[in-house]
Amino acid sequence: MARSEADAPQFYFALPRLIAALRHCNAARTETNWLEANVAGAAVMLVSYLALDRLCLGGAAFPRQLLFLLPLVLLTWIFWIIALYLNAQIIKLFRSFRMPAAVSNARAQSLLIGVITTGFACQLASDPSWRRGIGITWITAVIANLISAGLLAIFSRQNAR
Amino acid sequence: MWWRHCLDWALLNVPFYLQPILLTLSTIFFFFFAAPARRALVSNLRVVFPRSSAIANYFRAFRTLWNFAWTISEASNYKLTKIDYTYDIVGDDLLQQLATARGAIVLTAHMGSYDLGAALFAQKFQREIRMVRAPEPDSSSERHFAASLQQSGAGGVKVDYNTSGPLLSFDLLNAVRGGEIVSIQGDRVIPGVAYAEGRMFNHQISIPTGPFTLALVAQVPIFPLFIVRAGYRRYRIIVREPIVVERTASGRDEAIAAAVTRWCALLEEVVAQYWHQWFALLPVFENDGSI
């Protein structure tokens, strides 16, 4: 159950893992980082909430937005419950076309969630208000993560040789 | 019951980074709709924090329910994926004593992850542990729980129900005399179970006397043990000095009463520190009009 924490893997996402690798630390993937778990999830919810807010309320005045705060949080939650279910059906379909078994359902869901959230972020990035910053931040983080994943794959192949 | 299936599905299919936020949102939902549990938590917290405001206790009740959701989720996660947890031990030497004891009683409370703890203890020390508990109100939920516990503990955890009648007493006595470890929750009584009156936080509370009677008859020590959540996928095992129930010149009842008093003092100390993980979802204090 417990392992030595001295050289234990610390991160899940590619960007912090790349930084760990450059610092000669363990760059293996782990899901035990509470900061990643909370920050990434909150970011997904925030981006999708803001996108749904923009979609449903458009340029509504602040008091009206405050009034619909809780219903929109509920809508965001319901959206993701439905999205996760539909994603699961898509994954089931891909598995029937022999999607590699090494890709777990959770990782496949992660990819689809990333696509959906990035779509929301692109919508936010075209907004003239402060929401634009949130959208751009998410897109930047995704691009940085993808580049890091590529670099880690290259390092891993080089080390294997 | 349906929510347990949803939880199992979510743990296998939802990425780990979405689980905290979805768990929090689900807790908010259940906090509003599980009124009896919410009221019980607030009622118990009113005793633990007598000078606190009602609003503060409602926030505390939410935090307790949130921790409850986490412990259920993490116990299910362990059952399904055998993920790693880290833990630290308070009272390591006492835990070692327990692990090597020829017959012992573990006395715990509805606190932290007692289910996960039992499964991990059985696996770590390769010892079978018999867990005595009240059955879930719903039979299918109980079957799911029992199957989960068996799976988590790889067969090292056996479940006995405290509604099984007097035969259970003899079974447990035989088990303890045979060198087994029996785990019992000692912070709540159910109808039909023998109990004694104790005091916690200056209020009367009913404590089941079964563990103490068993310890007296079998002449084995009682190890107070709690497993509390110390963070994201981290737990703390707290083991306290064993309670030894010995017949004195005053008689059996006095010996049990003394042990109950000692247990209440210890439980009060632990609950005062870990109130946010005391999952007393039913009122436990006698209402003398002050609650």
Contacts between the chains, C-beta under 8 A, distances in Angstrom:
chain1	res1	chain2	res2	distance
A	1	B	84	6.3
A	1	B	85	5.4
A	1	B	86	7.7
A	1	B	87	6.6
A	1	B	120	5.7
A	1	B	123	7.6
A	1	B	124	6.8
A	2	B	84	7.4
A	2	B	85	7.1
A	2	B	86	4.9
A	2	B	87	5.6
A	3	B	84	6.3
A	3	B	86	7.4
A	5	B	86	7.2
A	12	B	16	7.2
A	12	B	17	7.2
A	31	B	16	4.1
A	31	B	83	7.3
A	32	B	84	6.8
A	32	B	86	7.7
A	32	B	232	7.2
A	32	B	233	5.3
A	33	B	232	8.0
A	34	B	231	6.5
A	34	B	232	3.3
A	34	B	233	7.6
A	36	B	17	6.1
A	37	B	16	5.7
A	37	B	17	5.0
A	37	B	19	7.1
A	37	B	20	5.3
A	37	B	232	6.2
A	38	B	17	7.8
A	38	B	20	5.2
A	38	B	21	7.6
A	38	B	232	8.0
A	40	B	17	3.8
A	40	B	18	8.0
A	41	B	17	4.6
A	41	B	18	4.9
A	41	B	19	7.2
A	41	B	20	5.3
A	41	B	21	4.0
A	41	B	22	7.6
A	42	B	21	6.0
A	44	B	17	7.5
A	44	B	18	6.4
A	44	B	21	7.6
A	45	B	21	5.2
A	73	B	25	7.7
A	77	B	22	7.6
A	77	B	25	4.9
A	80	B	18	7.4
A	80	B	22	7.2
A	84	B	10	7.8
A	84	B	13	6.9
A	84	B	14	6.0
A	84	B	18	8.0
A	88	B	13	5.7
A	105	B	12	6.3
A	105	B	13	4.7
A	106	B	12	7.0
A	106	B	13	6.0
A	106	B	14	6.6
A	106	B	15	5.1
A	106	B	16	7.2
A	107	B	15	7.4
A	109	B	13	5.8
A	109	B	14	6.3
A	109	B	15	5.7
A	110	B	15	4.2
A	110	B	17	8.0
A	113	B	15	6.5
A	113	B	18	6.9
